[in-house]
């Protein structure tokens, strides 16, 4: 057996290691992520909850904004369709499909940590929303009480946001569409969540602050899913012989 230069006794070159251990994020980046994705949303949720329960000036402006939005609402059928995207019957199958996709590609009997984190985040939505509704007892635009925060908006944020994070999580296989999916999937999830919130206000099912409170509640839950996923996957760079190299942490 000859080596690279024709010498005896050496093995031919072999591919690199199947994966590389990702470098830990520097402490400032970790702190910035926690501040922006956990601390600030929870502080905003606290402030909004206080305004809603105290009938503060922000709550008054919120009701005026809702009335203006309903006056300029699109056709009822469209607004209803957008609001329905936050129904558990619509959002949960999307999340379930993403969970099954990631679990199948992982090739394990046990679910990967990101699958468990996304499932826990979805289960946390009713566990958090229901007590807040009972605590605030906010009247709805069409009557009744218990409208803050919006369960439909929270369901949409966690279901569609977690689905995007799941598909983009670091895994063994990296489809080619991942190059554009890294940006398109989160953008699409954010657009759907915004459409659900607008539809809920247009149809008179919620006030804008109900939707904002749900977003503030959902972002920290998604931060947990992102942490469990190891961050979004990166398409592999071409290696020797044109073979793609696995990204860090795959």
Secondary structure, 3 states (H helix, E strand, C coil): CECCCCCECCCCCCCCCCCECCCCCCHHHHHHHHHHHHHHHHHHHHHHHHHHHHCCHHHHHHHHHHHHHHHCCCCHHHHHHHHHCCCHHHHHHHHHHHHHHHHHHHCCCCCCHHHHHHHHHHHHHHHHHHHHHHHHCCCCCCCCCCCCCCHHHHHHHHHHHHHHHHHHECCCCCCCCHHHHHHHHHHHHHHHHHHHHHHHHHCCCCCHHHHHHHHHHHHHHHHHHHHHHCCECCCCCECHHHCECCCECC
